[in-house]
Amino acid sequence: MNKAIIGLASNRNNGDIILKHAITELMHDCISARFSECYRTIPIGTCSKRNYWNCTGIIETELDLNQLKKLYKTMEKQAGRMPDSNQTGDIPLDIDIVVWNSNIIRPYDWEQSYFQKGLNMISD
């Protein structure tokens, strides 16, 4: 079994609904999962001027890292994410695996207040 800490984000007006739908979908591939509530943050390190909806989750899954990444990229695309979304600033859904089996694989995200806020909501 693998454990991941993930971050979800959307800068659409209905981003909280998008995130809740994504959580429901990704629960199908989890053995267990805990998620923070959805919360608003300002954009950091992006060309977007729109505020974000964020959520952090701790999941356990039988999927390996590559399978999980592929699943999340498919979910992003289904939500309307385009290859140029980072350049246009329109992020309907972003799902990042920040920690994989106790290894921080996205240190930049790990250090950000938008990620730590959600993690603090669900930490033991």
C-alpha positions as CSV (number, residue, x, y, z in Angstrom):
1,M,0.0,0.0,0.0
2,N,1.2,3.5,-0.8
3,K,0.5,6.8,1.0
4,A,0.3,10.2,-0.7
5,I,-0.3,13.7,0.4
6,I,-2.0,15.6,-2.4
7,G,-3.0,19.1,-3.2
8,L,-6.0,20.1,-5.3
9,A,-6.7,23.5,-6.8
10,S,-9.0,25.4,-9.1
11,N,-9.2,29.0,-10.0
12,R,-12.7,28.9,-11.5
13,N,-15.6,30.7,-9.8
14,N,-17.2,27.3,-9.0
15,G,-13.8,25.8,-8.0
16,D,-15.1,24.4,-4.7
17,I,-17.7,22.4,-6.6
18,I,-15.0,21.2,-9.0
19,L,-12.8,20.1,-6.1
20,K,-15.6,18.3,-4.3
21,H,-16.4,16.4,-7.5
22,A,-12.8,15.5,-8.0
23,I,-12.5,14.2,-4.5
24,T,-15.6,12.0,-5.0
25,E,-14.0,10.6,-8.2
26,L,-10.6,9.9,-6.8
27,M,-12.0,8.2,-3.8
28,H,-12.7,5.2,-6.1
29,D,-9.0,4.5,-6.2
30,C,-8.3,5.0,-2.5
31,I,-8.2,2.5,0.3
32,S,-8.6,5.4,2.7
33,A,-8.6,9.2,2.4
34,R,-9.0,12.3,4.5
35,F,-9.4,15.8,3.0
36,S,-9.4,19.3,4.3
37,E,-12.3,21.6,3.6
38,C,-12.0,23.8,0.5
39,Y,-10.6,27.2,1.2
40,R,-9.6,30.3,-0.8
41,T,-6.1,31.5,-1.5
42,I,-4.4,34.2,-3.6
43,P,-2.4,33.1,-6.7
44,I,1.3,32.5,-6.1
45,G,3.8,31.8,-8.8
46,T,1.3,31.9,-11.7
47,C,0.2,34.3,-14.3
48,S,-3.4,34.0,-13.1
49,K,-5.0,36.9,-11.4
50,R,-7.9,34.9,-10.0
51,N,-8.0,33.5,-6.5
52,Y,-7.8,29.7,-6.0
53,W,-9.9,27.2,-4.3
54,N,-7.6,24.7,-2.6
55,C,-7.9,21.4,-0.7
56,T,-5.3,19.0,0.7
57,G,-5.7,15.3,1.1
58,I,-3.9,12.3,2.6
59,I,-4.7,9.1,0.8
60,E,-3.7,5.4,0.8
61,T,-3.9,3.5,-2.5
62,E,-2.8,0.3,-4.2
63,L,-1.8,2.3,-7.3
64,D,1.8,3.1,-7.9
65,L,3.1,6.6,-8.4
66,N,3.0,6.5,-12.2
67,Q,-0.6,5.1,-12.2
68,L,-1.7,7.8,-9.8
69,K,-0.1,10.6,-11.8
70,K,-1.7,9.3,-15.0
71,L,-5.1,9.1,-13.2
72,Y,-4.8,12.7,-12.0
73,K,-3.8,14.0,-15.4
74,T,-6.8,12.3,-16.9
75,M,-9.1,13.9,-14.3
76,E,-7.6,17.3,-14.9
77,K,-8.2,16.9,-18.7
78,Q,-11.8,15.8,-18.1
79,A,-12.3,18.9,-16.0
80,G,-11.3,21.1,-18.9
81,R,-7.6,21.5,-18.3
82,M,-5.7,22.4,-21.5
83,P,-2.0,22.1,-22.3
84,D,-1.7,25.9,-22.3
85,S,-3.6,26.4,-19.0
86,N,-0.5,27.5,-17.1
87,Q,0.1,30.2,-19.8
88,T,-3.5,31.4,-20.0
89,G,-4.0,31.3,-16.2
90,D,-7.2,29.2,-16.4
91,I,-6.9,26.3,-14.1
92,P,-10.1,24.3,-13.9
93,L,-8.4,21.5,-11.9
94,D,-4.9,20.9,-10.7
95,I,-4.0,17.8,-8.7
96,D,-0.4,17.4,-7.4
97,I,1.2,14.6,-5.5
98,V,3.4,16.5,-3.0
99,V,4.5,13.6,-0.8
100,W,4.8,10.0,-1.8
101,N,5.5,7.4,0.9
102,S,7.1,9.9,3.2
103,N,9.3,11.4,0.4
104,I,8.6,15.1,-0.4
105,I,8.6,15.0,-4.3
106,R,7.3,18.6,-4.8
107,P,9.3,20.7,-2.2
108,Y,8.1,24.0,-3.6
109,D,4.5,23.0,-3.0
110,W,5.3,21.5,0.4
111,E,6.6,24.8,1.7
112,Q,3.7,27.0,0.4
113,S,1.1,28.3,2.9
114,Y,-1.7,27.3,0.5
115,F,-0.7,23.6,1.0
116,Q,0.2,23.7,4.7
117,K,-3.1,25.4,5.5
118,G,-5.0,22.4,4.3
119,L,-2.5,19.9,5.8
120,N,-2.9,21.5,9.2
121,M,-6.7,21.0,8.9
122,I,-6.3,17.2,8.6
123,S,-3.0,16.4,10.5
124,D,-3.2,14.0,13.4
